[in-house]
Amino acid sequence: MSSMISAFTTKMRGASEERTPTLSELCGDAAKHVAEARIALFSEAVDTDGALDHLNQAIFLLQRLSAHGRAMGLTGSQKKTQSA
């Protein structure tokens, strides 16, 4: 769980302030966790607990991404405007 918290905010080097990761960083981190889960499942020494941990972290990051989209007023069901 502590790795999920560290994924939420990261400390900048040499600064006491924390910064929120960018959307591309969230996407990239989620993709890395999915890749790590695949490796854990399909390696010679199958690690199901490790794979589940990586998938849980990926889900957490994607939920943050979704929450950010909702906060920005973006939804998947928005109607597209037609040009005249």
C-alpha positions in Angstrom: 0.0 0.0 0.0 2.9 2.4 0.6 3.9 2.1 -3.0 0.4 3.3 -3.9 0.8 6.3 -1.7 4.2 7.1 -3.3 2.5 6.8 -6.7 0.0 9.5 -5.6 2.6 12.2 -5.0 6.3 12.3 -5.6 8.8 14.5 -3.8 10.9 16.7 -6.0 14.6 16.4 -5.3 16.0 19.1 -3.1 12.5 20.5 -2.4 10.2 20.1 0.5 7.1 20.4 -1.7 5.4 17.5 -3.3 4.2 17.6 -6.9 1.3 15.8 -8.6 2.4 13.5 -11.5 1.4 14.5 -15.0 -1.3 12.5 -16.8 1.3 11.0 -19.1 3.3 9.9 -16.0 0.2 8.2 -14.6 -0.5 6.4 -17.9 3.1 5.4 -18.2 3.2 4.1 -14.6 0.0 2.2 -15.0 1.4 0.6 -18.2 4.6 -0.4 -16.4 2.6 -2.1 -13.6 0.5 -4.1 -16.1 3.8 -5.1 -17.9 5.3 -6.2 -14.5 2.2 -8.2 -13.7 2.5 -10.0 -17.1 6.1 -10.7 -16.4 5.2 -12.0 -12.9 2.6 -14.3 -14.3 4.4 -15.7 -17.4 7.9 -16.1 -16.0 9.3 -19.4 -14.9 8.7 -18.7 -11.3 5.1 -17.6 -11.3 4.4 -14.9 -8.8 0.6 -14.4 -8.5 0.8 -12.2 -5.4 3.3 -9.9 -7.1 1.1 -9.8 -10.2 -2.0 -8.9 -8.2 0.0 -6.2 -6.4 1.0 -4.7 -9.7 -2.5 -4.9 -11.1 -3.9 -3.2 -8.0 -1.4 -0.4 -8.4 -2.3 0.0 -12.1 -6.0 0.1 -11.2 -5.3 2.8 -8.6 -3.4 4.9 -11.1 -6.2 4.5 -13.7 -8.8 5.5 -11.1 -6.8 8.7 -10.5 -6.7 9.3 -14.2 -10.5 8.8 -14.4 -11.1 11.1 -11.4 -8.9 13.8 -13.0 -11.0 13.5 -16.2 -14.2 13.9 -14.2 -12.8 16.9 -12.4 -12.0 18.4 -15.8 -15.6 17.8 -16.9 -14.7 15.1 -19.4 -16.9 12.0 -19.7 -17.0 9.2 -22.2 -20.6 10.0 -23.1 -20.1 13.6 -24.2 -22.0 14.5 -27.4 -19.9 15.6 -30.3 -20.9 18.9 -31.8 -21.6 18.9 -35.6 -20.1 21.6 -37.7 -22.4 23.4 -40.1 
